[in-house]
Amino acid sequence: MVTDAITMPTLKKCITLSSQVAEIDGAVSELVDFVVGLKRIENFTLSIALTEAITNAIVHGNEKDPAKRVFAQALIEPERVVLQITDEGRGFDYQKLADPTKKENLLKQSGRGIFFVRYFMDEVRFNQVGNEITMVKYIECKKDFAGDIT
């Protein structure tokens, strides 16, 4: 049995941001355009996840300290997209996040970002310090009628 073997190199885009909220939209757009331009993947889910992760890094991680940076990376692999956001803050214990779906948290104005990230992405991991989030979205590759991968 002969199978088609298609290899695609891993492609990477890195962005460094200052800890200013005004930089979030531009960074998200740049990363989403990079990923969506190369893979057929829904940009809405990537936009939400990236916006939440970068916002958390700037606001909570770096506490909007202009001397601290946020590092954003998009890695495109044949079957998945890996997004990684790292801040220069102290980190946090992600296992102690409040559940935003519990009654006592429903009316709170914040606390849903990581919930949304986990909902929209296939995998979400934090480093031990809690200042880096890695988000993975798997891509379903299909052949079209002409035999091209889509």
C-alpha positions in Angstrom: 0.0 0.0 0.0 1.4 3.4 -1.0 0.5 6.5 0.9 1.0 10.1 0.1 3.6 11.7 2.3 3.5 15.4 2.4 5.9 17.3 4.7 5.6 20.9 5.5 8.3 22.8 7.4 7.4 24.4 10.7 6.9 28.1 10.2 7.3 30.6 13.0 6.4 34.2 13.7 7.5 36.0 16.8 6.4 39.4 18.2 7.7 41.4 21.1 5.3 43.9 22.7 5.6 46.5 25.4 3.1 46.2 28.2 0.7 48.6 26.7 -3.0 47.6 26.2 -3.0 49.7 23.0 -0.7 47.1 21.4 -3.0 44.1 21.8 -5.2 44.5 18.7 -2.2 45.0 16.4 -0.4 42.0 17.7 -3.5 39.8 17.6 -4.2 40.9 14.0 -0.6 40.2 12.9 -0.5 36.7 14.4 -4.0 35.8 13.2 -3.2 37.0 9.7 0.0 35.0 9.6 -1.8 31.8 10.7 -5.0 32.2 8.7 -2.9 33.1 5.6 -1.1 29.8 5.8 -3.8 27.4 7.2 -7.5 27.1 6.8 -8.5 27.7 10.4 -11.2 29.9 11.9 -9.8 33.3 12.8 -12.4 34.1 15.4 -11.3 31.4 17.8 -7.6 32.3 17.4 -8.5 36.0 17.9 -10.4 35.4 21.1 -7.7 33.1 22.6 -4.8 35.4 21.6 -6.6 38.6 22.8 -7.3 37.0 26.2 -3.8 35.6 26.6 -2.0 38.8 25.6 -4.4 40.9 27.7 -3.7 38.7 30.7 0.1 38.9 30.1 0.0 42.7 29.9 -2.5 43.5 32.6 -2.0 40.7 35.2 1.4 39.4 34.4 3.4 42.5 33.7 0.9 44.8 35.6 1.1 47.2 32.6 4.8 47.9 33.5 6.2 49.6 30.4 9.7 48.3 31.2 8.4 44.7 30.9 7.8 42.9 27.6 5.4 40.3 26.3 6.6 37.7 23.8 4.1 36.2 21.4 4.9 33.3 19.1 2.9 31.4 16.5 4.2 28.1 15.3 2.5 26.5 12.3 3.1 22.8 12.0 1.5 20.4 9.5 -1.4 19.4 11.7 -1.6 22.1 14.3 -1.0 25.7 15.3 0.9 26.4 18.5 0.5 29.8 20.1 2.7 30.8 23.0 2.5 34.0 25.1 5.1 34.7 27.8 5.3 37.7 30.1 8.0 39.0 32.5 5.8 38.9 35.5 5.9 36.8 38.7 3.4 34.3 37.3 0.4 32.8 39.0 -1.1 29.5 40.1 -3.4 28.6 37.2 -4.8 25.7 39.2 -6.4 28.2 41.6 -8.4 30.1 39.0 -12.0 30.6 40.0 -14.7 28.9 38.0 -16.5 31.6 36.1 -19.6 29.4 35.7 -20.2 29.1 39.4 -23.1 31.2 40.8 -20.9 33.5 42.9 -18.7 34.4 39.9 -21.4 34.9 37.2 -21.7 38.7 37.8 -18.0 39.4 38.1 -16.6 41.7 35.4 -13.4 39.7 35.0 -12.2 36.1 35.3 -13.4 34.6 32.1 -10.3 34.9 29.9 -8.7 31.5 30.5 -12.1 29.9 30.5 -12.6 31.2 26.9 -9.1 30.2 25.9 -9.7 26.6 27.1 -13.1 26.5 25.3 -11.7 27.7 21.9 -8.4 25.9 21.9 -7.7 22.1 21.8 -4.9 22.2 24.4 -3.9 24.8 26.9 -0.8 24.5 29.1 1.0 26.8 31.5 4.7 26.6 32.6 5.5 26.0 36.2 6.0 29.7 37.0 2.7 30.6 35.5 4.0 33.3 33.2 3.7 31.4 30.0 0.7 29.9 28.2 0.9 27.5 25.3 -2.3 27.1 23.2 -2.7 24.4 20.6 -5.3 24.2 17.8 -5.4 21.1 15.7 -6.0 21.5 12.0 -8.0 18.9 10.0 -6.2 18.4 6.7 -8.3 17.2 3.8 -7.7 16.5 0.2 -9.9 18.3 -2.3 -11.0 16.7 -5.6 -7.9 17.8 -7.4 -5.7 16.0 -4.8 -4.5 19.2 -3.2 -4.3 19.5 0.6 -6.7 22.1 2.0 
